[in-house]
Amino acid sequence: MKDLVIIKLGGSVITDKNKKRSFNKKVARRLIGEIASAQNKLNFNLIIAHGSGSFGHPVAAKYKVQEGFKNKKSLRGFTLTKEAVYDLATKFFVEASKEINCAIVQLSDVTVATERKIVKFNTDSVEQLLGLGMVPVLYGDVVFDNKIGFSIVSADAIVSFLAKKLNAKKVIFVSDVDGVFDKNPKVYKDAKLIREINLTNFNEVISRLEGFNKKDVTGEMKGKLLSMKNELKEIDTRIIGGFLPGALKKVLLGANLGTRIVF
């Protein structure tokens, strides 16, 4: 069996979160090229998942889709959110298909949640694609929920579930910052990159992140790290930046960039 690598491309990387439905085609093309080049060299199995960025988040927030079904307005939110995330997924797929043999796997067709957590995930389509040497492409989406009608399953949740079930060798989160820092690198020029997070320094890192504003990028990292500790044990996991040309390819080929997560 080939090693399985799962890459999560952040919505903040492949879209401009400050501009509604702004697909960063140039960045997406470069990242896809780096992925294709590395895969051709090392011949690993690959799954790609991506966030919804400026496509899905605004409409989901407007209609409070994550709260589930409440009334007719909720159904409108369900519809518009699915349309938005599918729009981005299609745009990304068009670019990815130029260099990678891939196929979109519709999350809502294979996944059921209960109170916003995945409880069923039929991975047959994903595994069959991998068996053919193809790349399954998934994305955060609205799925049916046994308790609240429907809810959102994020790309992070997809990655964590598949990494555990399919015994991934490596997981790479591609972010708009170059890893985990001791404070927001977008605000503080003296922010220092944390090269490795493990069981020894985990609590210290989390306590530092708790001291920052929730809107701070480090606050977003806190939730990601807590999830990793629970879901991605014994899997080589790394958070890297997506705006530095060549970084993703280098990491796929074994370079030590960004922040390595070891639990």
matplotlib code that plots the C-alpha trace (Angstrom):
import matplotlib.pyplot as plt

x = [0.0, 1.2, 1.5, -1.6, -1.1, -4.0, -3.8, -6.2, -6.1, -7.5, -10.2, -8.1, -5.5, -7.6, -10.0, -9.7, -11.8, -12.2, -13.8, -17.1, -16.6, -13.0, -11.2, -7.4, -6.9, -3.2, -2.5, -4.6, -2.9, 0.6, -0.3, -1.8, 1.3, 3.5, 1.3, 1.4, 5.2, 5.7, 3.3, 5.0, 8.3, 7.2, 4.1, 1.9, -1.8, -3.5, -6.7, -7.3, -9.9, -10.4, -12.3, -15.0, -13.4, -15.3, -17.8, -19.4, -18.8, -20.7, -23.9, -23.7, -23.2, -26.1, -28.6, -27.1, -26.9, -24.8, -27.8, -29.7, -33.3, -35.6, -37.9, -38.3, -35.4, -33.2, -34.0, -33.0, -29.7, -29.2, -29.7, -27.6, -24.7, -24.6, -24.6, -21.8, -19.5, -20.2, -19.4, -15.9, -15.4, -16.2, -13.7, -11.0, -11.8, -11.5, -7.9, -6.9, -8.1, -5.6, -2.7, -4.2, -6.5, -9.2, -12.9, -15.1, -16.8, -20.0, -19.8, -23.6, -24.0, -21.7, -21.9, -24.4, -23.8, -25.3, -25.2, -22.5, -20.2, -19.7, -21.3, -21.4, -19.0, -19.2, -15.7, -16.3, -16.0, -12.9, -11.2, -12.2, -10.7, -7.5, -7.4, -7.5, -4.7, -7.0, -7.3, -10.6, -11.4, -13.7, -14.7, -16.6, -20.3, -23.8, -24.8, -27.9, -27.9, -29.9, -30.6, -30.9, -31.9, -28.6, -25.3, -21.9, -19.0, -15.7, -12.8, -10.8, -13.3, -13.2, -9.4, -9.4, -11.9, -10.3, -6.8, -7.8, -10.0, -7.7, -4.4, -2.9, 0.9, 1.0, -1.4, -0.6, -2.7, -2.0, -2.8, -2.5, 0.3, 3.5, 2.6, 1.7, 3.2, 3.4, 1.3, -0.4, 2.2, -0.1, 0.0, 3.3, 6.6, 8.4, 6.0, 8.1, 7.3, 6.8, 8.7, 7.2, 4.2, 4.2, 2.8, 5.6, 4.8, 1.2, -0.4, 2.1, 1.2, -2.5, -2.2, -0.4, -3.0, -5.8, -4.5, -5.2, -8.4, -10.7, -10.5, -6.8, -5.4, -3.8, -7.3, -8.3, -5.2, -6.2, -9.3, -7.3, -4.7, -7.2, -8.8, -5.5, -4.6, -7.8, -8.1, -4.6, -2.5, 0.5, 0.1, 2.8, 0.9, 2.2, 0.8, 2.5, 1.9, 0.4, 1.7, 5.4, 6.1, 7.5, 6.8, 4.1, 6.2, 9.2, 7.2, 5.7, 9.2, 10.3, 11.5, 11.1, 9.0, 6.2, 5.0, 5.2, 2.5, 3.6, 1.2]
y = [0.0, 3.5, 6.0, 8.3, 12.0, 14.3, 18.0, 20.6, 23.9, 26.7, 28.9, 31.9, 30.6, 29.8, 32.7, 36.3, 36.3, 40.1, 39.9, 38.0, 35.0, 35.9, 32.8, 33.0, 31.2, 32.1, 30.7, 27.6, 26.9, 27.2, 24.9, 22.3, 22.4, 21.8, 18.9, 17.3, 17.7, 16.1, 13.3, 12.5, 12.2, 10.1, 8.4, 8.6, 8.4, 11.7, 13.3, 17.0, 18.9, 22.6, 25.3, 27.6, 30.9, 33.9, 31.7, 29.7, 31.5, 34.8, 33.2, 30.5, 33.1, 35.3, 32.5, 30.8, 27.5, 25.9, 26.2, 23.7, 23.8, 26.2, 27.7, 28.5, 30.9, 28.1, 26.2, 29.2, 29.3, 25.6, 26.1, 29.2, 27.8, 24.6, 26.7, 28.9, 26.0, 24.0, 27.1, 27.3, 23.5, 23.6, 26.4, 24.6, 21.3, 22.9, 24.1, 20.8, 18.6, 20.3, 18.6, 16.0, 13.0, 13.8, 13.8, 15.6, 13.5, 15.2, 15.2, 15.4, 12.2, 10.1, 11.8, 12.2, 14.2, 14.3, 17.6, 18.9, 15.9, 13.2, 9.9, 8.2, 8.5, 6.1, 6.1, 3.6, 6.3, 7.8, 4.4, 3.3, 6.6, 6.0, 2.4, 3.7, 6.1, 9.2, 12.0, 12.5, 16.2, 17.1, 20.4, 21.8, 21.5, 21.4, 17.8, 16.2, 16.1, 13.5, 16.0, 19.5, 18.7, 19.8, 21.3, 22.2, 19.8, 21.6, 20.6, 20.2, 17.6, 15.8, 15.6, 14.4, 11.6, 10.3, 10.5, 8.2, 5.8, 5.4, 5.4, 8.5, 8.7, 12.5, 15.4, 18.9, 22.0, 24.8, 28.1, 31.9, 32.0, 30.0, 27.8, 28.3, 31.5, 32.7, 35.7, 37.0, 37.3, 39.6, 42.1, 41.6, 41.6, 39.9, 36.9, 33.7, 30.5, 27.5, 24.8, 21.8, 21.2, 18.0, 16.6, 18.4, 21.9, 21.6, 23.1, 26.0, 26.7, 26.6, 28.8, 31.4, 31.3, 31.7, 35.2, 36.6, 38.0, 35.4, 37.1, 36.7, 34.0, 32.4, 31.9, 30.0, 27.9, 27.0, 25.1, 23.4, 22.2, 20.9, 18.9, 17.6, 16.3, 14.3, 13.2, 13.0, 11.1, 9.2, 10.9, 13.1, 16.5, 19.9, 23.4, 25.5, 28.7, 28.6, 31.9, 31.1, 29.6, 26.1, 25.5, 22.9, 20.9, 21.0, 19.7, 16.9, 15.9, 15.9, 19.4, 20.7, 23.9, 25.4, 23.8, 20.1, 18.5, 15.3, 13.6]
z = [0.0, -0.8, 2.0, 2.3, 2.5, 3.3, 2.6, 3.9, 1.9, 4.1, 2.8, 3.8, 1.3, -1.8, -1.3, -0.1, 3.0, 2.8, -0.6, -1.2, -3.5, -4.4, -5.6, -5.5, -8.8, -9.0, -5.5, -6.1, -9.4, -7.8, -4.9, -7.2, -9.3, -6.2, -5.1, -8.5, -8.8, -5.3, -6.0, -9.3, -7.4, -4.4, -5.8, -2.6, -2.3, -1.8, -0.5, -0.7, 1.4, 1.3, 3.3, 2.0, 2.8, 1.4, -0.4, 2.4, 5.6, 4.9, 3.9, 6.6, 9.2, 7.8, 8.0, 11.1, 9.3, 12.0, 14.4, 12.2, 11.0, 12.8, 10.1, 6.4, 6.5, 7.7, 4.6, 2.5, 4.3, 3.7, 0.0, -0.4, 1.6, -0.4, -3.6, -2.4, -1.3, -4.4, -6.5, -4.9, -5.1, -8.8, -9.4, -7.4, -9.2, -12.6, -11.8, -10.0, -12.8, -15.2, -13.4, -11.1, -11.9, -9.3, -8.5, -6.1, -3.4, -2.3, 1.5, 2.1, 0.0, 2.3, 5.7, 8.5, 11.6, 15.1, 16.9, 14.4, 14.8, 12.1, 13.1, 9.8, 6.8, 4.0, 2.7, -0.2, -2.9, -1.3, -1.0, -4.6, -6.0, -4.1, -5.3, -8.9, -8.2, -8.2, -5.8, -3.9, -3.4, -0.5, 1.1, 4.1, 3.5, 5.0, 5.8, 7.3, 11.1, 13.1, 15.9, 14.4, 10.8, 9.2, 10.3, 8.9, 8.7, 8.3, 6.1, 9.3, 10.6, 7.3, 7.5, 11.1, 10.4, 7.2, 8.6, 11.5, 9.5, 6.5, 8.5, 6.9, 7.0, 6.9, 7.3, 6.2, 7.0, 4.6, 6.3, 5.6, 8.3, 8.3, 11.3, 14.9, 16.5, 20.1, 19.0, 15.9, 13.2, 11.2, 14.0, 15.8, 13.8, 16.7, 16.7, 16.9, 15.1, 17.3, 15.4, 17.2, 19.4, 21.5, 24.7, 26.6, 25.5, 24.4, 27.6, 27.5, 23.9, 24.5, 27.6, 25.4, 22.7, 25.3, 26.1, 22.6, 21.1, 19.7, 16.3, 16.4, 14.1, 17.1, 18.6, 15.5, 16.0, 19.5, 18.3, 15.6, 18.0, 20.5, 17.8, 16.6, 20.1, 20.2, 16.6, 15.0, 17.5, 16.1, 12.7, 11.3, 11.2, 10.1, 9.8, 7.1, 5.1, 1.7, 0.4, 0.3, -3.2, -3.0, 0.7, 0.2, -2.2, 0.1, 3.0, 0.9, 0.0, 3.6, 4.5, 8.0, 7.6, 9.5, 12.8, 13.3, 15.6, 17.4, 19.8]

ax = plt.figure().add_subplot(projection="3d")
ax.plot(x, y, z, "-o")
ax.set_aspect("equal")
plt.show()
